[in-house]
Amino acid sequence: MLQQIVSGSRCAVCSATRPFILHLLPYRGIHRHLCTACVLDSHPGSFCPICFDVFLHNPPPPRLRLLCLKCPSISHLSCVPDAPSGYLCPLCSNPNFTFFYVTPTNNAIEINTHLAKQLVAAATIVSESIHNAAVMARINADIRVKEALSAKAEAKQVLDRLKYMIDNQNHPKFSPILVSDSSGNDTGENRIYEVKGGSSQSSDDSDTIDD
């Protein structure tokens, strides 16, 4: 007997209160709680709906499988030896069919071999889904880290250029100054020199001052 695990919860797909086990897995981009039946319903092609053998990414070869005409479901040819040419999986052939169909008794369900296979298949699919989601999250995180480091490096280059421009504005390359005439004649006239790189020279060495 397997007691109810998630009390008072509903399946995010069928909204049924009947599930005694809810699986947490990524569903349409969001982590949701799904009952075992809805996990199997939403992953056709990942398992055989007859024996509930899970193939995930390794389905049986074409000569050993049957494809449903209405959905991506894949069945073992050995599980349906007398299948018609237009094969339909159990879910498509019977509108009243449901996976993991149970009748609760005293708030508990009895797990037989058939239900146990379905439960294991659903749990395997959920585990694979969570693993794939974790791998993708790690890849996306690595990409975001690289993007952040690149943006940080670009921001540093911009700040360095801005600092260089501000420093040059506060300390111009050429600074004109006035100096007294060195000829000794106090004529009240001055010469203009340019200071470049800390050295000074006359603006016109051939200029003379007439007395």
Secondary structure, DSSP 4 states (H G I P E B T S, - for coil): -EE-SSTT---TTT--S--S-EEEEEETTEEEEEEHHHHHHT-TTSB-TTT--B-TT-PPPGGGEEE-SSSS-EEEGGG-TT--SS---HHHH-TT--TT----BTTEE---HHHHHHHHHHHHHHHHHHHHHHHHHHHHHHHHHHHHHHHHHHHHHHHHHHHHHHHHHHS-SEEEEEEE-TTS---S-EEEEEEETTEEEES-TT-----
